[in-house]
Amino acid sequence: MKKFSVVALALTATLALGACAVEEEPEEPTAAEETGEETSEDMAGETGDMAGETGDSAGETGDMAGETGDMAGETGAGEAATYSEPACQEFFTEGGPLADRADAARAALDAGEITDQITYSEVMLLKSRLDATAEEAPEDISALILEVNAPFAEAVAAVNEGSEDVVDPEAGTITLPEIDTQASADAQAELETACAG
């Protein structure tokens, strides 16, 4: 009996130790779990890399936009016309260009705004400047400047005649006859082409 009890006790102890060993072994992750963890980590890393690359692309796009802006600025700076003929420079580019003053004076004539000595004096001074510029210019340029000047010369002549229909000496008002300015505008466009050529 004693021998049987010792054998039974040994078997019981062996089984108990075996059960403990089974309970203590950690469970190994399944293939699906490993794949899921690796996939999540890999995807997160790749997403971060892609975000970095996207940021780099955005930076490059910003740089390209800056370069485009610089090119546009250089193009704009190059658009300012330069003229070799002094009369062209005086008409189109020099301080308070005659071209701008001629545009304003034509608009004033068309709108009937030359009504007193103050508004008339601008037309008279412009006419004198254009005459002086035409005298110094080559013949083809001079002819175009005189054509630009024609409506202003007509306005000055009308006032100089002293007709009461044009100048009211008591009120100091000026009433100019209708003056066509279209030929002057056309001549100015031709002058710009001739000067640029």
LOPAMAR-528354 format. One record per atom (N, C-alpha, C): atom name; x, y, z. Coordinates in steps of 0.02 Angstrom, whole numbers, plus 50000, padded with zeros to 5 digits. Atoms other than C-alpha are relative to their C-alpha. Example, Ala and Ser with C-alpha at 12.3 -4.5 7.8 and 13.67 -1.06 7.14 Angstrom:
% residues 2
   atome       x       y       z
       N   50045   49941   50000
      CA   50615   49775   50390
       C   50045   50060   50000
       N   49958   49941   49997
      CA   50684   49947   50357
       C   49961   50055   50037
This chain:
% residues 197
   atome       x       y       z
       N   50042   49940   50000
      CA   50000   50000   50000
       C   50043   50061   50000
       N   49957   49941   49995
      CA   50139   50118   50043
       C   50030   50015   49933
       N   49970   49990   50066
      CA   50220   50089   49874
       C   49951   50031   49952
       N   50052   49973   50044
      CA   50057   50125   49782
       C   49986   50073   50016
       N   50013   49931   49980
      CA   50028   50286   49882
       C   50055   50046   49976
       N   49944   49958   50022
      CA   50202   50351   49839
       C   49996   50012   49926
       N   50006   49993   50074
      CA   50174   50317   49653
       C   49944   50047   49983
       N   50057   49955   50014
      CA   50004   50403   49657
       C   50017   50071   50017
       N   49981   49932   49980
      CA   50076   50551   49748
       C   50048   50030   49948
       N   49953   49976   50051
      CA   50216   50565   49619
       C   49963   50019   49937
       N   50039   49984   50060
      CA   50092   50560   49476
       C   49960   50065   50010
       N   50040   49940   49986
      CA   49984   50692   49558
       C   50044   50062   49997
       N   49954   49943   50001
      CA   50134   50805   49583
       C   50021   50017   49930
       N   49979   49989   50070
      CA   50188   50781   49403
       C   49945   50035   49962
       N   50056   49968   50035
      CA   50015   50827   49339
       C   49991   50072   50022
       N   50008   49931   49974
      CA   50006   50979   49452
       C   50053   50046   49971
       N   49946   49959   50029
      CA   50176   51040   49391
       C   49987   50012   49926
       N   50016   49993   50071
      CA   50122   51009   49212
       C   49946   50053   49989
       N   50054   49949   50007
      CA   49964   51112   49237
       C   50026   50069   50012
       N   49971   49934   49985
      CA   50064   51255   49314
       C   50041   50024   49941
       N   49958   49980   50058
      CA   50184   51251   49167
       C   49957   50025   49943
       N   50046   49979   50055
      CA   50038   51264   49045
       C   49972   50069   50015
       N   50030   49935   49983
      CA   49963   51410   49141
       C   50050   50056   49994
       N   49950   49946   49999
      CA   50128   51505   49150
       C   50025   50018   49931
       N   49975   49984   50067
      CA   50169   51494   48963
       C   49960   50058   49969
       N   50037   49943   50031
      CA   50126   51660   48879
       C   49971   49979   49934
       N   50032   50015   50064
      CA   50008   51653   48735
       C   50037   50037   49945
       N   49967   49968   50057
      CA   50095   51686   48570
       C   49947   50035   49957
       N   50050   49965   50042
      CA   50008   51815   48461
       C   49988   49962   49936
       N   50017   50034   50063
      CA   49919   51746   48312
       C   50029   50038   49942
       N   49972   49967   50060
      CA   49979   51786   48137
       C   49960   50062   49981
       N   50044   49943   50018
      CA   49829   51900   48111
       C   50015   50059   50044
       N   49986   49946   49954
      CA   49871   52000   48268
       C   50066   50033   49982
       N   49936   49972   50019
      CA   50053   52018   48216
       C   49994   50043   49937
       N   50009   49964   50063
      CA   50002   52070   48042
       C   49965   50066   50012
       N   50037   49939   49985
      CA   49878   52196   48113
       C   50044   50052   50031
       N   49958   49952   49967
      CA   50007   52274   48228
       C   50052   50029   49952
       N   49949   49976   50046
      CA   50141   52282   48095
       C   49970   50045   49947
       N   50032   49960   50052
      CA   50019   52347   47966
       C   49984   50069   50026
       N   50018   49935   49971
      CA   49959   52486   48082
       C   50062   50043   50007
       N   49940   49960   49990
      CA   50136   52537   48126
       C   50030   50021   49934
       N   49972   49983   50065
      CA   50196   52527   47947
       C   49961   50054   49965
       N   50043   49951   50033
      CA   50047   52624   47882
       C   50008   50068   50033
       N   49991   49936   49965
      CA   50069   52757   48016
       C   50066   50032   49978
       N   49935   49973   50021
      CA   50253   52774   47967
       C   49997   50027   49930
       N   50005   49979   50069
      CA   50213   52782   47783
       C   49959   50063   49993
       N   50042   49940   50002
      CA   50075   52908   47813
       C   50039   50061   50021
       N   49958   49944   49977
      CA   50197   53017   47910
       C   50048   50021   49945
       N   49953   49984   50054
      CA   50323   53002   47768
       C   49965   50037   49944
       N   50037   49967   50054
      CA   50189   53048   47640
       C   49982   50071   50019
       N   50017   49932   49978
      CA   50136   53197   47745
       C   50061   50045   49994
       N   49938   49961   50007
      CA   50318   53253   47749
       C   50013   50018   49928
       N   49990   49987   50071
      CA   50331   53233   47562
       C   49951   50051   49973
       N   50050   49951   50022
      CA   50169   53329   47537
       C   50020   50070   50023
       N   49976   49935   49976
      CA   50239   53468   47646
       C   50056   50026   49957
       N   49946   49979   50044
      CA   50396   53469   47539
       C   49974   50025   49934
       N   50030   49980   50064
      CA   50289   53478   47382
       C   49969   50069   50006
       N   50032   49935   49990
      CA   50191   53623   47454
       C   50052   50054   50003
       N   49946   49951   49997
      CA   50355   53711   47493
       C   50027   50015   49931
       N   49976   49990   50068
      CA   50414   53682   47315
       C   49951   50042   49960
       N   50051   49961   50035
      CA   50249   53749   47249
       C   50004   50073   50020
       N   49992   49931   49977
      CA   50271   53904   47358
       C   50060   50033   49967
       N   49940   49973   50031
      CA   50447   53926   47289
       C   49986   50017   49927
       N   50016   49988   50070
      CA   50381   53910   47111
       C   49957   50062   49992
       N   50043   49941   50003
      CA   50246   54038   47147
       C   50041   50063   50010
       N   49957   49942   49988
      CA   50379   54156   47215
       C   50041   50016   49938
       N   49961   49988   50061
      CA   50486   54131   47059
       C   49957   50029   49946
       N   50046   49973   50050
      CA   50334   54163   46949
       C   49987   50074   50014
       N   50011   49929   49982
      CA   50301   54324   47045
       C   50059   50042   49981
       N   49940   49963   50018
      CA   50482   54376   47020
       C   50003   50011   49925
       N   49998   49993   50072
      CA   50470   54341   46834
       C   49950   50051   49976
       N   50051   49951   50019
      CA   50309   54441   46822
       C   50025   50071   50015
       N   49973   49935   49983
      CA   50395   54585   46912
       C   50052   50023   49949
       N   49949   49983   50049
      CA   50541   54577   46791
       C   49969   50018   49933
       N   50034   49984   50062
      CA   50422   54575   46643
       C   49970   50069   50002
       N   50031   49934   49993
      CA   50328   54725   46710
       C   50052   50055   49996
       N   49948   49949   50001
      CA   50492   54820   46735
       C   50025   50010   49929
       N   49975   49994   50068
      CA   50541   54781   46556
       C   49951   50032   49952
       N   50051   49974   50045
      CA   50378   54848   46485
       C   50004   50076   49992
       N   49994   49928   50006
      CA   50423   55032   46516
       C   50038   50015   49936
       N   49970   49988   50065
      CA   50458   55095   46340
       C   50056   50051   50006
       N   49947   49951   50005
      CA   50619   55186   46301
       C   50002   50024   49928
       N   50000   49970   50067
      CA   50631   55305   46153
       C   50066   50034   49987
       N   49937   49968   50018
      CA   50788   55360   46062
       C   49990   50072   49978
       N   50014   49933   50024
      CA   50705   55514   45987
       C   49981   50046   50058
       N   50016   49955   49944
      CA   50705   55661   46111
       C   49928   50025   50001
       N   50070   49976   50002
      CA   50535   55723   46051
       C   49953   49946   50025
       N   50042   50056   49975
      CA   50461   55551   46087
       C   50007   49994   50076
       N   49990   50002   49927
      CA   50540   55550   46260
       C   49960   50055   50034
       N   50036   49944   49970
      CA   50467   55720   46296
       C   49925   49989   49999
       N   50073   50010   50007
      CA   50295   55672   46234
       C   49974   49944   50045
       N   50027   50060   49966
      CA   50279   55501   46317
       C   50027   49987   50070
       N   49970   50023   49937
      CA   50397   55486   46465
       C   50021   50053   50049
       N   49973   49951   49953
      CA   50464   55646   46539
       C   49946   50029   50045
       N   50045   49979   49947
      CA   50386   55718   46697
       C   49935   50033   49978
       N   50066   49975   50022
      CA   50198   55751   46676
       C   49994   49993   49925
       N   49995   50011   50072
      CA   50203   55672   46502
       C   49945   50037   49961
       N   50047   49965   50043
      CA   50121   55772   46362
       C   49945   49953   49977
       N   50051   50049   50022
      CA   50031   55612   46310
       C   49942   49998   50050
       N   50053   50001   49949
      CA   49936   55607   46476
       C   49961   50065   50000
       N   50034   49935   50001
      CA   49898   55793   46468
       C   49955   50007   49938
       N   50041   49998   50061
      CA   49835   55774   46289
       C   49936   49959   50009
       N   50059   50042   49986
      CA   49718   55633   46343
       C   49950   50038   50043
       N   50043   49964   49954
      CA   49650   55740   46485
       C   49967   50060   49965
       N   50027   49941   50034
      CA   49628   55894   46375
       C   49947   49980   49949
       N   50051   50024   50047
      CA   49534   55795   46241
       C   49936   49982   50037
       N   50059   50019   49960
      CA   49419   55724   46374
       C   49963   50062   50024
       N   50032   49938   49976
      CA   49387   55900   46442
       C   49963   50036   49943
       N   50034   49970   50058
      CA   49346   55966   46268
       C   49936   49962   49982
       N   50059   50041   50016
      CA   49228   55821   46233
       C   49944   50010   50050
       N   50050   49993   49947
      CA   49140   55848   46400
       C   49976   50072   50009
       N   50019   49930   49994
      CA   49125   56037   46376
       C   50022   50031   50066
       N   49977   49977   49935
      CA   49229   56069   46532
       C   50047   50060   49996
       N   49958   49940   50007
      CA   49335   56212   46460
       C   49953   50060   50001
       N   50052   49949   49991
      CA   49225   56349   46529
       C   50025   50064   50033
       N   49974   49939   49969
      CA   49340   56477   46612
       C   50075   50005   49987
       N   49929   49989   50013
      CA   49517   56547   46611
       C   50044   49946   50031
       N   49959   50051   49967
      CA   49581   56415   46731
       C   50004   49937   49958
       N   50001   50061   50041
      CA   49527   56265   46626
       C   50029   50013   49930
       N   49973   49983   50066
      CA   49572   56356   46465
       C   50076   50005   50001
       N   49927   49990   49996
      CA   49749   56396   46525
       C   50038   49934   49992
       N   49967   50065   50009
      CA   49792   56210   46532
       C   50004   49981   49927
       N   50001   50015   50072
      CA   49741   56188   46350
       C   50050   50045   49964
       N   49955   49953   50033
      CA   49838   56344   46300
       C   50073   49981   50012
       N   49931   50020   49985
      CA   49998   56288   46389
       C   50019   49935   49965
       N   49987   50063   50034
      CA   49983   56113   46316
       C   50013   50012   49926
       N   49991   49983   50071
      CA   49965   56186   46141
       C   50069   50028   49987
       N   49934   49969   50008
      CA   50123   56290   46165
       C   50055   49948   50007
       N   49950   50052   49990
      CA   50222   56140   46230
       C   50004   49953   49939
       N   50001   50045   50058
      CA   50167   56031   46084
       C   50030   50034   49939
       N   49970   49963   50056
      CA   50214   56167   45959
       C   50076   49998   50005
       N   49928   49999   49990
      CA   50388   56179   46035
       C   50031   49932   49989
       N   49975   50068   50010
      CA   50410   55990   46036
       C   50001   49982   49926
       N   50004   50015   50072
      CA   50355   55977   45854
       C   50056   50034   49961
       N   49947   49963   50035
      CA   50484   56108   45802
       C   50067   49963   50002
       N   49936   50034   49991
      CA   50627   56002   45868
       C   50000   49928   49974
       N   50006   50071   50020
      CA   50564   55835   45800
       C   50013   49990   49926
       N   49996   50017   50072
      CA   50599   55747   45635
       C   49933   50011   49966
       N   50060   49980   50037
      CA   50472   55784   45500
       C   49941   49954   50012
       N   50056   50046   49992
      CA   50367   55626   45518
       C   49971   50003   50071
       N   50023   49995   49930
      CA   50359   55640   45708
       C   49966   50068   50011
       N   50027   49933   49993
      CA   50327   55827   45697
       C   49929   50004   49972
       N   50066   49998   50031
      CA   50178   55802   45580
       C   49948   49967   50045
       N   50047   50034   49956
      CA   50097   55680   45701
       C   49987   50041   50063
       N   50009   49958   49940
      CA   50126   55795   45851
       C   49953   50058   49984
       N   50043   49944   50019
      CA   50045   55939   45757
       C   49927   49976   49992
       N   50068   50027   50007
      CA   49896   55827   45718
       C   49969   49987   50068
       N   50024   50009   49931
      CA   49882   55780   45901
       C   49978   50068   50029
       N   50010   49933   49972
      CA   49888   55966   45941
       C   49941   50038   49967
       N   50049   49962   50040
      CA   49754   56017   45812
       C   49939   50023   50041
       N   50058   49975   49964
      CA   49601   56024   45929
       C   50017   50052   50053
       N   49979   49951   49950
      CA   49698   56121   46060
       C   50016   50067   49967
       N   49987   49938   50039
      CA   49758   56245   45929
       C   49935   50032   49979
       N   50065   49974   50020
      CA   49578   56263   45871
       C   49966   50035   50059
       N   50030   49969   49940
      CA   49519   56301   46049
       C   50034   50066   50016
       N   49963   49938   49986
      CA   49656   56432   46073
       C   49982   50053   49949
       N   50018   49952   50053
      CA   49615   56513   45906
       C   49931   50029   50012
       N   50069   49977   49987
      CA   49430   56522   45953
       C   49999   50052   50056
       N   49999   49952   49944
      CA   49469   56611   46116
       C   50036   50064   49979
       N   49961   49941   50021
      CA   49598   56727   46036
       C   49961   50046   49953
       N   50040   49958   50044
      CA   49472   56787   45909
       C   49958   50050   50039
       N   50035   49953   49956
      CA   49382   56868   46055
       C   49926   50007   49985
       N   50072   49997   50014
      CA   49209   56830   45989
       C   49960   49995   50064
       N   50042   50002   49939
      CA   49074   56864   46118
       C   49962   49935   50007
       N   50033   50065   49997
      CA   48998   56698   46072
       C   50044   49949   50038
       N   49953   50046   49967
      CA   49154   56615   46142
       C   50020   50026   50069
       N   49977   49971   49936
      CA   49214   56734   46278
       C   49952   50054   50023
       N   50042   49949   49969
      CA   49098   56832   46391
       C   50045   50042   50045
       N   49953   49959   49962
      CA   49207   56976   46453
       C   49975   50019   50069
       N   50028   49979   49935
      CA   49089   57023   46594
       C   50000   49941   50049
       N   50004   50059   49955
      CA   49061   56848   46666
       C   50066   49962   50003
       N   49937   50036   50003
      CA   49233   56784   46615
       C   49993   49927   49982
       N   50012   50070   50019
      CA   49158   56625   46548
       C   50022   49988   49927
       N   49980   50020   50067
      CA   49214   56531   46393
       C   49953   49946   49976
       N   50044   50050   50031
      CA   49098   56436   46277
       C   50030   49981   49933
       N   49966   50021   50062
      CA   49198   56342   46147
       C   49950   49967   49952
       N   50041   50038   50048
      CA   49119   56279   45986
       C   50017   49926   50006
       N   49986   50072   49999
      CA   49110   56091   45962
       C   50064   49986   49961
       N   49935   50014   50031
      CA   49284   56028   45923
       C   50010   49924   49997
       N   49989   50072   50008
      CA   49321   55855   45852
       C   50069   49981   50026
       N   49935   50021   49971
      CA   49457   55765   45949
       C   50022   49930   49978
       N   49985   50069   50019
      CA   49453   55592   45868
       C   50064   49994   49959
       N   49940   50002   50042
      CA   49585   55631   45737
       C   50063   50010   50043
       N   49943   49989   49955
      CA   49699   55693   45877
       C   50017   49935   50037
       N   49989   50063   49964
      CA   49677   55530   45974
       C   50031   49948   49953
       N   49972   50048   50049
      CA   49712   55427   45816
       C   50073   50017   49985
       N   49931   49978   50014
      CA   49868   55530   45780
       C   50047   49982   50058
       N   49959   50017   49942
      CA   49930   55500   45957
       C   50018   49926   50001
       N   49986   50072   50003
      CA   49914   55312   45934
       C   50052   49986   49946
       N   49950   50008   50054
      CA   50011   55325   45769
       C   50068   50024   50023
       N   49937   49973   49975
      CA   50142   55431   45856
       C   50035   49951   50046
       N   49971   50048   49955
      CA   50168   55300   45989
       C   50033   49943   49961
       N   49972   50054   50042
      CA   50194   55166   45856
       C   50064   50024   49965
       N   49942   49973   50036
      CA   50314   55278   45759
       C   50059   50009   50047
       N   49946   49990   49951
      CA   50414   55319   45916
       C   50030   49933   50022
       N   49976   50065   49978
      CA   50426   55137   45968
       C   50039   49965   49945
       N   49967   50032   50057
      CA   50483   55087   45793
       C   50071   50026   49991
